[in-house]
């Protein structure tokens, strides 16, 4: 019983840590003008990706982990830097279009980039049976809730800071992208 409680606690801690990536990036994205319906959808999509990516990682196994992990981390960092730069530049240009708004393809890219670390966790998970299912469900639950929380905080910040909130959000995303790259 103690071993299973320790395993549950470690899975919950891991899920929280994985969800914090989505939280950090969600703060920046939330500083755009986003409606509550969109916030709900973004959180759900991020949660689904946080369940799909470790599942794919579990299926591929540790043979490919060293080859794919470096490329995946580089792609995620570059994508976050690009989104951050776009948001920064957007504050100085007209607000007609956004390169990667959290809609459609932009939403998929956002969810993919913040869930790449869960892919590598999936590659290294040595769990079996119910623990694997529990871990994947916890990854999805925590990332969904933390994304919702971040988007709501970012939305509130947007109302407080006005135009400069998107600039701040872009700086946060760019900084997080640099952190991933370094």
Beta strands, then each sheet from edge to edge (+ up, - down):
end
